[in-house]
Amino acid sequence: MKQEEIKELSTADLIERLEEEKMRYTKTSLHHVVSPIENVQTIKENRKTIARLSTEIRKRELEVANK
């Protein structure tokens, strides 16, 4: 998920997507431990997406607190 796409989402959608991405990351990591997956890069992409979503949520929280 690109940063431009993340900025377009509402805060509620961001929180929902964050939970989905965390679940996807956990499942992918567990599957990789049990039997190695072909594309390990997906784990890295999931972590980056989680970080992007968390950053945008925090940014919006700070904007509301500063107003």
mmJSON file of the N, C-alpha and C atoms, coordinates in Angstrom:
{"data_MODEL":{"atom_site":{
"group_PDB":["ATOM","ATOM","ATOM","ATOM","ATOM","ATOM","ATOM","ATOM","ATOM","ATOM","ATOM","ATOM","ATOM","ATOM","ATOM","ATOM","ATOM","ATOM","ATOM","ATOM","ATOM","ATOM","ATOM","ATOM","ATOM","ATOM","ATOM","ATOM","ATOM","ATOM","ATOM","ATOM","ATOM","ATOM","ATOM","ATOM","ATOM","ATOM","ATOM","ATOM","ATOM","ATOM","ATOM","ATOM","ATOM","ATOM","ATOM","ATOM","ATOM","ATOM","ATOM","ATOM","ATOM","ATOM","ATOM","ATOM","ATOM","ATOM","ATOM","ATOM","ATOM","ATOM","ATOM","ATOM","ATOM","ATOM","ATOM","ATOM","ATOM","ATOM","ATOM","ATOM","ATOM","ATOM","ATOM","ATOM","ATOM","ATOM","ATOM","ATOM","ATOM","ATOM","ATOM","ATOM","ATOM","ATOM","ATOM","ATOM","ATOM","ATOM","ATOM","ATOM","ATOM","ATOM","ATOM","ATOM","ATOM","ATOM","ATOM","ATOM","ATOM","ATOM","ATOM","ATOM","ATOM","ATOM","ATOM","ATOM","ATOM","ATOM","ATOM","ATOM","ATOM","ATOM","ATOM","ATOM","ATOM","ATOM","ATOM","ATOM","ATOM","ATOM","ATOM","ATOM","ATOM","ATOM","ATOM","ATOM","ATOM","ATOM","ATOM","ATOM","ATOM","ATOM","ATOM","ATOM","ATOM","ATOM","ATOM","ATOM","ATOM","ATOM","ATOM","ATOM","ATOM","ATOM","ATOM","ATOM","ATOM","ATOM","ATOM","ATOM","ATOM","ATOM","ATOM","ATOM","ATOM","ATOM","ATOM","ATOM","ATOM","ATOM","ATOM","ATOM","ATOM","ATOM","ATOM","ATOM","ATOM","ATOM","ATOM","ATOM","ATOM","ATOM","ATOM","ATOM","ATOM","ATOM","ATOM","ATOM","ATOM","ATOM","ATOM","ATOM","ATOM","ATOM","ATOM","ATOM","ATOM","ATOM","ATOM","ATOM","ATOM","ATOM","ATOM","ATOM","ATOM","ATOM","ATOM","ATOM","ATOM"],
"id":[1,2,3,4,5,6,7,8,9,10,11,12,13,14,15,16,17,18,19,20,21,22,23,24,25,26,27,28,29,30,31,32,33,34,35,36,37,38,39,40,41,42,43,44,45,46,47,48,49,50,51,52,53,54,55,56,57,58,59,60,61,62,63,64,65,66,67,68,69,70,71,72,73,74,75,76,77,78,79,80,81,82,83,84,85,86,87,88,89,90,91,92,93,94,95,96,97,98,99,100,101,102,103,104,105,106,107,108,109,110,111,112,113,114,115,116,117,118,119,120,121,122,123,124,125,126,127,128,129,130,131,132,133,134,135,136,137,138,139,140,141,142,143,144,145,146,147,148,149,150,151,152,153,154,155,156,157,158,159,160,161,162,163,164,165,166,167,168,169,170,171,172,173,174,175,176,177,178,179,180,181,182,183,184,185,186,187,188,189,190,191,192,193,194,195,196,197,198,199,200,201],
"type_symbol":["N","C","C","N","C","C","N","C","C","N","C","C","N","C","C","N","C","C","N","C","C","N","C","C","N","C","C","N","C","C","N","C","C","N","C","C","N","C","C","N","C","C","N","C","C","N","C","C","N","C","C","N","C","C","N","C","C","N","C","C","N","C","C","N","C","C","N","C","C","N","C","C","N","C","C","N","C","C","N","C","C","N","C","C","N","C","C","N","C","C","N","C","C","N","C","C","N","C","C","N","C","C","N","C","C","N","C","C","N","C","C","N","C","C","N","C","C","N","C","C","N","C","C","N","C","C","N","C","C","N","C","C","N","C","C","N","C","C","N","C","C","N","C","C","N","C","C","N","C","C","N","C","C","N","C","C","N","C","C","N","C","C","N","C","C","N","C","C","N","C","C","N","C","C","N","C","C","N","C","C","N","C","C","N","C","C","N","C","C","N","C","C","N","C","C","N","C","C","N","C","C"],
"label_atom_id":["N","CA","C","N","CA","C","N","CA","C","N","CA","C","N","CA","C","N","CA","C","N","CA","C","N","CA","C","N","CA","C","N","CA","C","N","CA","C","N","CA","C","N","CA","C","N","CA","C","N","CA","C","N","CA","C","N","CA","C","N","CA","C","N","CA","C","N","CA","C","N","CA","C","N","CA","C","N","CA","C","N","CA","C","N","CA","C","N","CA","C","N","CA","C","N","CA","C","N","CA","C","N","CA","C","N","CA","C","N","CA","C","N","CA","C","N","CA","C","N","CA","C","N","CA","C","N","CA","C","N","CA","C","N","CA","C","N","CA","C","N","CA","C","N","CA","C","N","CA","C","N","CA","C","N","CA","C","N","CA","C","N","CA","C","N","CA","C","N","CA","C","N","CA","C","N","CA","C","N","CA","C","N","CA","C","N","CA","C","N","CA","C","N","CA","C","N","CA","C","N","CA","C","N","CA","C","N","CA","C","N","CA","C","N","CA","C","N","CA","C","N","CA","C","N","CA","C","N","CA","C","N","CA","C"],
"label_alt_id":[null,null,null,null,null,null,null,null,null,null,null,null,null,null,null,null,null,null,null,null,null,null,null,null,null,null,null,null,null,null,null,null,null,null,null,null,null,null,null,null,null,null,null,null,null,null,null,null,null,null,null,null,null,null,null,null,null,null,null,null,null,null,null,null,null,null,null,null,null,null,null,null,null,null,null,null,null,null,null,null,null,null,null,null,null,null,null,null,null,null,null,null,null,null,null,null,null,null,null,null,null,null,null,null,null,null,null,null,null,null,null,null,null,null,null,null,null,null,null,null,null,null,null,null,null,null,null,null,null,null,null,null,null,null,null,null,null,null,null,null,null,null,null,null,null,null,null,null,null,null,null,null,null,null,null,null,null,null,null,null,null,null,null,null,null,null,null,null,null,null,null,null,null,null,null,null,null,null,null,null,null,null,null,null,null,null,null,null,null,null,null,null,null,null,null,null,null,null,null,null,null],
"label_comp_id":["MET","MET","MET","LYS","LYS","LYS","GLN","GLN","GLN","GLU","GLU","GLU","GLU","GLU","GLU","ILE","ILE","ILE","LYS","LYS","LYS","GLU","GLU","GLU","LEU","LEU","LEU","SER","SER","SER","THR","THR","THR","ALA","ALA","ALA","ASP","ASP","ASP","LEU","LEU","LEU","ILE","ILE","ILE","GLU","GLU","GLU","ARG","ARG","ARG","LEU","LEU","LEU","GLU","GLU","GLU","GLU","GLU","GLU","GLU","GLU","GLU","LYS","LYS","LYS","MET","MET","MET","ARG","ARG","ARG","TYR","TYR","TYR","THR","THR","THR","LYS","LYS","LYS","THR","THR","THR","SER","SER","SER","LEU","LEU","LEU","HIS","HIS","HIS","HIS","HIS","HIS","VAL","VAL","VAL","VAL","VAL","VAL","SER","SER","SER","PRO","PRO","PRO","ILE","ILE","ILE","GLU","GLU","GLU","ASN","ASN","ASN","VAL","VAL","VAL","GLN","GLN","GLN","THR","THR","THR","ILE","ILE","ILE","LYS","LYS","LYS","GLU","GLU","GLU","ASN","ASN","ASN","ARG","ARG","ARG","LYS","LYS","LYS","THR","THR","THR","ILE","ILE","ILE","ALA","ALA","ALA","ARG","ARG","ARG","LEU","LEU","LEU","SER","SER","SER","THR","THR","THR","GLU","GLU","GLU","ILE","ILE","ILE","ARG","ARG","ARG","LYS","LYS","LYS","ARG","ARG","ARG","GLU","GLU","GLU","LEU","LEU","LEU","GLU","GLU","GLU","VAL","VAL","VAL","ALA","ALA","ALA","ASN","ASN","ASN","LYS","LYS","LYS"],
"label_asym_id":["A","A","A","A","A","A","A","A","A","A","A","A","A","A","A","A","A","A","A","A","A","A","A","A","A","A","A","A","A","A","A","A","A","A","A","A","A","A","A","A","A","A","A","A","A","A","A","A","A","A","A","A","A","A","A","A","A","A","A","A","A","A","A","A","A","A","A","A","A","A","A","A","A","A","A","A","A","A","A","A","A","A","A","A","A","A","A","A","A","A","A","A","A","A","A","A","A","A","A","A","A","A","A","A","A","A","A","A","A","A","A","A","A","A","A","A","A","A","A","A","A","A","A","A","A","A","A","A","A","A","A","A","A","A","A","A","A","A","A","A","A","A","A","A","A","A","A","A","A","A","A","A","A","A","A","A","A","A","A","A","A","A","A","A","A","A","A","A","A","A","A","A","A","A","A","A","A","A","A","A","A","A","A","A","A","A","A","A","A","A","A","A","A","A","A","A","A","A","A","A","A"],
"label_entity_id":["1","1","1","1","1","1","1","1","1","1","1","1","1","1","1","1","1","1","1","1","1","1","1","1","1","1","1","1","1","1","1","1","1","1","1","1","1","1","1","1","1","1","1","1","1","1","1","1","1","1","1","1","1","1","1","1","1","1","1","1","1","1","1","1","1","1","1","1","1","1","1","1","1","1","1","1","1","1","1","1","1","1","1","1","1","1","1","1","1","1","1","1","1","1","1","1","1","1","1","1","1","1","1","1","1","1","1","1","1","1","1","1","1","1","1","1","1","1","1","1","1","1","1","1","1","1","1","1","1","1","1","1","1","1","1","1","1","1","1","1","1","1","1","1","1","1","1","1","1","1","1","1","1","1","1","1","1","1","1","1","1","1","1","1","1","1","1","1","1","1","1","1","1","1","1","1","1","1","1","1","1","1","1","1","1","1","1","1","1","1","1","1","1","1","1","1","1","1","1","1","1"],
"label_seq_id":[1,1,1,2,2,2,3,3,3,4,4,4,5,5,5,6,6,6,7,7,7,8,8,8,9,9,9,10,10,10,11,11,11,12,12,12,13,13,13,14,14,14,15,15,15,16,16,16,17,17,17,18,18,18,19,19,19,20,20,20,21,21,21,22,22,22,23,23,23,24,24,24,25,25,25,26,26,26,27,27,27,28,28,28,29,29,29,30,30,30,31,31,31,32,32,32,33,33,33,34,34,34,35,35,35,36,36,36,37,37,37,38,38,38,39,39,39,40,40,40,41,41,41,42,42,42,43,43,43,44,44,44,45,45,45,46,46,46,47,47,47,48,48,48,49,49,49,50,50,50,51,51,51,52,52,52,53,53,53,54,54,54,55,55,55,56,56,56,57,57,57,58,58,58,59,59,59,60,60,60,61,61,61,62,62,62,63,63,63,64,64,64,65,65,65,66,66,66,67,67,67],
"pdbx_PDB_ins_code":[null,null,null,null,null,null,null,null,null,null,null,null,null,null,null,null,null,null,null,null,null,null,null,null,null,null,null,null,null,null,null,null,null,null,null,null,null,null,null,null,null,null,null,null,null,null,null,null,null,null,null,null,null,null,null,null,null,null,null,null,null,null,null,null,null,null,null,null,null,null,null,null,null,null,null,null,null,null,null,null,null,null,null,null,null,null,null,null,null,null,null,null,null,null,null,null,null,null,null,null,null,null,null,null,null,null,null,null,null,null,null,null,null,null,null,null,null,null,null,null,null,null,null,null,null,null,null,null,null,null,null,null,null,null,null,null,null,null,null,null,null,null,null,null,null,null,null,null,null,null,null,null,null,null,null,null,null,null,null,null,null,null,null,null,null,null,null,null,null,null,null,null,null,null,null,null,null,null,null,null,null,null,null,null,null,null,null,null,null,null,null,null,null,null,null,null,null,null,null,null,null],
"Cartn_x":[0.842,0.0,0.893,0.617,1.422,0.979,1.879,1.594,0.447,0.355,-0.725,-2.087,-2.149,-3.398,-3.771,-2.761,-2.997,-3.549,-3.028,-3.478,-4.935,-5.436,-6.813,-7.836,-7.4,-8.316,-8.716,-9.901,-10.328,-9.616,-9.683,-9.007,-9.571,-10.88,-11.492,-11.033,-10.944,-10.462,-8.998,-8.205,-6.798,-6.649,-7.426,-7.361,-7.783,-8.828,-9.297,-8.235,-7.636,-6.593,-5.369,-5.045,-3.913,-4.136,-5.319,-5.629,-5.542,-6.061,-5.997,-4.554,-3.73,-2.332,-1.567,-1.867,-1.22,-1.58,-2.847,-3.28,-2.584,-2.517,-1.869,-0.389,0.261,1.674,1.899,1.055,1.182,1.002,-0.033,-0.285,0.857,1.345,2.434,3.694,3.992,5.181,5.085,3.912,3.731,3.823,3.256,3.349,4.797,5.549,6.948,7.771,7.428,8.144,7.866,6.62,6.23,6.805,6.539,7.115,7.482,8.725,9.182,8.317,7.987,7.203,8.148,7.622,8.456,8.982,8.096,8.487,8.548,9.719,9.909,9.73,9.813,9.675,8.306,7.291,5.959,5.949,6.775,6.858,7.405,8.42,9.013,8.016,7.285,6.279,5.173,4.755,3.726,4.204,5.444,5.991,6.017,6.412,6.467,5.072,4.105,2.737,2.21,2.488,2.069,2.7,3.964,4.656,4.051,3.74,3.135,1.771,0.957,-0.367,-0.248,0.631,0.817,1.303,2.192,2.72,1.62,0.79,-0.292,-1.318,-1.629,-2.572,-2.0,-0.726,-0.084,-0.028,0.258,0.307,-1.038,-2.101,-3.438,-3.783,-3.354,-3.581,-2.887,-1.668,-0.923,-1.548,-2.073,-2.73,-3.961,-4.724,-5.923,-5.524,-4.465,-4.03,-3.496,-2.878,-2.321,-3.352,-4.541,-5.573,-6.281],
"Cartn_y":[-1.168,0.0,1.238,2.129,3.334,4.417,5.337,6.423,7.302,7.508,8.325,7.679,6.361,5.645,5.734,5.677,5.729,7.094,8.17,9.521,9.754,9.042,9.219,8.545,7.583,6.843,7.661,7.362,8.018,7.348,7.976,7.444,6.089,5.938,4.653,3.559,3.896,2.935,2.579,3.565,3.304,2.313,2.503,1.607,0.201,0.109,-1.191,-1.875,-1.13,-1.689,-2.124,-1.351,-1.69,-3.045,-3.262,-4.546,-5.69,-5.46,-6.481,-6.804,-5.771,-5.979,-6.702,-6.388,-7.087,-8.569,-8.864,-10.267,-10.971,-10.32,-10.887,-11.136,-10.19,-10.336,-11.525,-11.647,-12.75,-14.092,-14.192,-15.442,-15.794,-14.805,-15.05,-15.486,-14.831,-15.186,-16.604,-16.955,-18.306,-19.358,-19.07,-20.008,-20.176,-19.099,-19.164,-20.014,-19.957,-20.749,-22.234,-22.568,-23.969,-24.532,-23.871,-24.285,-23.022,-22.91,-21.682,-21.291,-20.013,-19.527,-19.154,-19.124,-18.838,-17.408,-16.456,-15.05,-14.47,-14.445,-13.935,-12.417,-11.791,-10.341,-9.868,-10.725,-10.324,-9.981,-10.67,-10.361,-8.948,-8.616,-7.279,-6.209,-6.487,-5.54,-5.335,-6.409,-6.298,-5.412,-5.588,-4.76,-3.291,-3.01,-1.626,-1.009,-1.777,-1.275,-0.969,-1.854,-1.627,-0.343,-0.134,1.078,2.328,2.259,3.412,3.752,2.724,2.952,3.529,2.971,3.455,4.897,5.224,6.584,7.575,7.222,8.123,8.299,7.23,7.333,8.255,8.064,8.907,10.357,10.583,11.939,12.636,11.914,12.502,12.75,11.86,12.076,13.338,13.567,14.756,16.02,15.949,17.114,17.501,16.51,16.787,17.351,16.822,17.286,18.716,19.095,20.439,21.505,21.112,22.104,22.619],
"Cartn_z":[0.0,0.0,0.0,-0.909,-1.069,-0.081,0.187,1.124,0.63,-0.676,-1.225,-0.942,-1.047,-0.773,0.704,1.558,3.0,3.4,2.812,3.162,2.781,1.792,1.339,2.25,3.065,3.924,5.149,5.664,6.9,8.08,9.229,10.407,10.81,10.735,11.071,10.112,8.837,7.849,8.096,8.516,8.811,9.957,10.992,12.145,11.744,10.94,10.465,9.6,8.686,7.817,8.626,9.665,10.513,11.182,11.708,12.332,11.321,10.111,9.061,8.691,8.562,8.196,9.3,10.549,11.66,11.657,11.387,11.312,10.149,8.996,7.819,8.094,8.763,9.089,10.022,11.039,11.985,11.29,10.462,9.75,8.808,8.072,7.126,7.865,8.972,9.744,10.291,10.793,11.328,10.231,9.087,7.967,7.528,7.579,7.17,8.151,9.423,10.421,10.206,9.931,9.756,8.46,7.38,6.099,5.332,4.907,4.258,3.051,2.991,1.861,0.732,-0.474,-1.643,-1.644,-1.389,-1.455,-0.04,0.521,1.879,1.917,0.777,0.663,1.148,1.108,1.556,3.04,3.829,5.256,5.448,4.701,4.78,4.338,3.267,2.789,3.817,4.487,5.522,6.667,7.09,8.174,7.78,6.546,6.081,6.003,5.557,5.488,6.881,7.834,9.219,9.746,9.461,9.911,9.279,7.993,7.308,7.913,8.154,8.726,10.135,10.937,12.307,12.315,11.416,11.33,10.967,10.009,9.599,10.72,11.434,12.559,13.628,13.962,14.976,14.53,13.265,12.709,12.88,12.6,12.741,14.202,15.107,16.532,17.008,16.551,16.954,16.389,15.167,14.579,15.379,15.818,16.611,17.977,18.584,19.888,19.823,18.72,18.589,18.283,17.869,17.513,18.718],
"occupancy":[1.0,1.0,1.0,1.0,1.0,1.0,1.0,1.0,1.0,1.0,1.0,1.0,1.0,1.0,1.0,1.0,1.0,1.0,1.0,1.0,1.0,1.0,1.0,1.0,1.0,1.0,1.0,1.0,1.0,1.0,1.0,1.0,1.0,1.0,1.0,1.0,1.0,1.0,1.0,1.0,1.0,1.0,1.0,1.0,1.0,1.0,1.0,1.0,1.0,1.0,1.0,1.0,1.0,1.0,1.0,1.0,1.0,1.0,1.0,1.0,1.0,1.0,1.0,1.0,1.0,1.0,1.0,1.0,1.0,1.0,1.0,1.0,1.0,1.0,1.0,1.0,1.0,1.0,1.0,1.0,1.0,1.0,1.0,1.0,1.0,1.0,1.0,1.0,1.0,1.0,1.0,1.0,1.0,1.0,1.0,1.0,1.0,1.0,1.0,1.0,1.0,1.0,1.0,1.0,1.0,1.0,1.0,1.0,1.0,1.0,1.0,1.0,1.0,1.0,1.0,1.0,1.0,1.0,1.0,1.0,1.0,1.0,1.0,1.0,1.0,1.0,1.0,1.0,1.0,1.0,1.0,1.0,1.0,1.0,1.0,1.0,1.0,1.0,1.0,1.0,1.0,1.0,1.0,1.0,1.0,1.0,1.0,1.0,1.0,1.0,1.0,1.0,1.0,1.0,1.0,1.0,1.0,1.0,1.0,1.0,1.0,1.0,1.0,1.0,1.0,1.0,1.0,1.0,1.0,1.0,1.0,1.0,1.0,1.0,1.0,1.0,1.0,1.0,1.0,1.0,1.0,1.0,1.0,1.0,1.0,1.0,1.0,1.0,1.0,1.0,1.0,1.0,1.0,1.0,1.0,1.0,1.0,1.0,1.0,1.0,1.0],
"B_iso_or_equiv":[0.0,0.0,0.0,0.0,0.0,0.0,0.0,0.0,0.0,0.0,0.0,0.0,0.0,0.0,0.0,0.0,0.0,0.0,0.0,0.0,0.0,0.0,0.0,0.0,0.0,0.0,0.0,0.0,0.0,0.0,0.0,0.0,0.0,0.0,0.0,0.0,0.0,0.0,0.0,0.0,0.0,0.0,0.0,0.0,0.0,0.0,0.0,0.0,0.0,0.0,0.0,0.0,0.0,0.0,0.0,0.0,0.0,0.0,0.0,0.0,0.0,0.0,0.0,0.0,0.0,0.0,0.0,0.0,0.0,0.0,0.0,0.0,0.0,0.0,0.0,0.0,0.0,0.0,0.0,0.0,0.0,0.0,0.0,0.0,0.0,0.0,0.0,0.0,0.0,0.0,0.0,0.0,0.0,0.0,0.0,0.0,0.0,0.0,0.0,0.0,0.0,0.0,0.0,0.0,0.0,0.0,0.0,0.0,0.0,0.0,0.0,0.0,0.0,0.0,0.0,0.0,0.0,0.0,0.0,0.0,0.0,0.0,0.0,0.0,0.0,0.0,0.0,0.0,0.0,0.0,0.0,0.0,0.0,0.0,0.0,0.0,0.0,0.0,0.0,0.0,0.0,0.0,0.0,0.0,0.0,0.0,0.0,0.0,0.0,0.0,0.0,0.0,0.0,0.0,0.0,0.0,0.0,0.0,0.0,0.0,0.0,0.0,0.0,0.0,0.0,0.0,0.0,0.0,0.0,0.0,0.0,0.0,0.0,0.0,0.0,0.0,0.0,0.0,0.0,0.0,0.0,0.0,0.0,0.0,0.0,0.0,0.0,0.0,0.0,0.0,0.0,0.0,0.0,0.0,0.0,0.0,0.0,0.0,0.0,0.0,0.0],
"pdbx_formal_charge":[null,null,null,null,null,null,null,null,null,null,null,null,null,null,null,null,null,null,null,null,null,null,null,null,null,null,null,null,null,null,null,null,null,null,null,null,null,null,null,null,null,null,null,null,null,null,null,null,null,null,null,null,null,null,null,null,null,null,null,null,null,null,null,null,null,null,null,null,null,null,null,null,null,null,null,null,null,null,null,null,null,null,null,null,null,null,null,null,null,null,null,null,null,null,null,null,null,null,null,null,null,null,null,null,null,null,null,null,null,null,null,null,null,null,null,null,null,null,null,null,null,null,null,null,null,null,null,null,null,null,null,null,null,null,null,null,null,null,null,null,null,null,null,null,null,null,null,null,null,null,null,null,null,null,null,null,null,null,null,null,null,null,null,null,null,null,null,null,null,null,null,null,null,null,null,null,null,null,null,null,null,null,null,null,null,null,null,null,null,null,null,null,null,null,null,null,null,null,null,null,null],
"auth_seq_id":[1,1,1,2,2,2,3,3,3,4,4,4,5,5,5,6,6,6,7,7,7,8,8,8,9,9,9,10,10,10,11,11,11,12,12,12,13,13,13,14,14,14,15,15,15,16,16,16,17,17,17,18,18,18,19,19,19,20,20,20,21,21,21,22,22,22,23,23,23,24,24,24,25,25,25,26,26,26,27,27,27,28,28,28,29,29,29,30,30,30,31,31,31,32,32,32,33,33,33,34,34,34,35,35,35,36,36,36,37,37,37,38,38,38,39,39,39,40,40,40,41,41,41,42,42,42,43,43,43,44,44,44,45,45,45,46,46,46,47,47,47,48,48,48,49,49,49,50,50,50,51,51,51,52,52,52,53,53,53,54,54,54,55,55,55,56,56,56,57,57,57,58,58,58,59,59,59,60,60,60,61,61,61,62,62,62,63,63,63,64,64,64,65,65,65,66,66,66,67,67,67],
"auth_comp_id":["MET","MET","MET","LYS","LYS","LYS","GLN","GLN","GLN","GLU","GLU","GLU","GLU","GLU","GLU","ILE","ILE","ILE","LYS","LYS","LYS","GLU","GLU","GLU","LEU","LEU","LEU","SER","SER","SER","THR","THR","THR","ALA","ALA","ALA","ASP","ASP","ASP","LEU","LEU","LEU","ILE","ILE","ILE","GLU","GLU","GLU","ARG","ARG","ARG","LEU","LEU","LEU","GLU","GLU","GLU","GLU","GLU","GLU","GLU","GLU","GLU","LYS","LYS","LYS","MET","MET","MET","ARG","ARG","ARG","TYR","TYR","TYR","THR","THR","THR","LYS","LYS","LYS","THR","THR","THR","SER","SER","SER","LEU","LEU","LEU","HIS","HIS","HIS","HIS","HIS","HIS","VAL","VAL","VAL","VAL","VAL","VAL","SER","SER","SER","PRO","PRO","PRO","ILE","ILE","ILE","GLU","GLU","GLU","ASN","ASN","ASN","VAL","VAL","VAL","GLN","GLN","GLN","THR","THR","THR","ILE","ILE","ILE","LYS","LYS","LYS","GLU","GLU","GLU","ASN","ASN","ASN","ARG","ARG","ARG","LYS","LYS","LYS","THR","THR","THR","ILE","ILE","ILE","ALA","ALA","ALA","ARG","ARG","ARG","LEU","LEU","LEU","SER","SER","SER","THR","THR","THR","GLU","GLU","GLU","ILE","ILE","ILE","ARG","ARG","ARG","LYS","LYS","LYS","ARG","ARG","ARG","GLU","GLU","GLU","LEU","LEU","LEU","GLU","GLU","GLU","VAL","VAL","VAL","ALA","ALA","ALA","ASN","ASN","ASN","LYS","LYS","LYS"],
"auth_asym_id":["A","A","A","A","A","A","A","A","A","A","A","A","A","A","A","A","A","A","A","A","A","A","A","A","A","A","A","A","A","A","A","A","A","A","A","A","A","A","A","A","A","A","A","A","A","A","A","A","A","A","A","A","A","A","A","A","A","A","A","A","A","A","A","A","A","A","A","A","A","A","A","A","A","A","A","A","A","A","A","A","A","A","A","A","A","A","A","A","A","A","A","A","A","A","A","A","A","A","A","A","A","A","A","A","A","A","A","A","A","A","A","A","A","A","A","A","A","A","A","A","A","A","A","A","A","A","A","A","A","A","A","A","A","A","A","A","A","A","A","A","A","A","A","A","A","A","A","A","A","A","A","A","A","A","A","A","A","A","A","A","A","A","A","A","A","A","A","A","A","A","A","A","A","A","A","A","A","A","A","A","A","A","A","A","A","A","A","A","A","A","A","A","A","A","A","A","A","A","A","A","A"],
"auth_atom_id":["N","CA","C","N","CA","C","N","CA","C","N","CA","C","N","CA","C","N","CA","C","N","CA","C","N","CA","C","N","CA","C","N","CA","C","N","CA","C","N","CA","C","N","CA","C","N","CA","C","N","CA","C","N","CA","C","N","CA","C","N","CA","C","N","CA","C","N","CA","C","N","CA","C","N","CA","C","N","CA","C","N","CA","C","N","CA","C","N","CA","C","N","CA","C","N","CA","C","N","CA","C","N","CA","C","N","CA","C","N","CA","C","N","CA","C","N","CA","C","N","CA","C","N","CA","C","N","CA","C","N","CA","C","N","CA","C","N","CA","C","N","CA","C","N","CA","C","N","CA","C","N","CA","C","N","CA","C","N","CA","C","N","CA","C","N","CA","C","N","CA","C","N","CA","C","N","CA","C","N","CA","C","N","CA","C","N","CA","C","N","CA","C","N","CA","C","N","CA","C","N","CA","C","N","CA","C","N","CA","C","N","CA","C","N","CA","C","N","CA","C","N","CA","C","N","CA","C","N","CA","C","N","CA","C"],
"pdbx_PDB_model_num":[1,1,1,1,1,1,1,1,1,1,1,1,1,1,1,1,1,1,1,1,1,1,1,1,1,1,1,1,1,1,1,1,1,1,1,1,1,1,1,1,1,1,1,1,1,1,1,1,1,1,1,1,1,1,1,1,1,1,1,1,1,1,1,1,1,1,1,1,1,1,1,1,1,1,1,1,1,1,1,1,1,1,1,1,1,1,1,1,1,1,1,1,1,1,1,1,1,1,1,1,1,1,1,1,1,1,1,1,1,1,1,1,1,1,1,1,1,1,1,1,1,1,1,1,1,1,1,1,1,1,1,1,1,1,1,1,1,1,1,1,1,1,1,1,1,1,1,1,1,1,1,1,1,1,1,1,1,1,1,1,1,1,1,1,1,1,1,1,1,1,1,1,1,1,1,1,1,1,1,1,1,1,1,1,1,1,1,1,1,1,1,1,1,1,1,1,1,1,1,1,1]
}}}
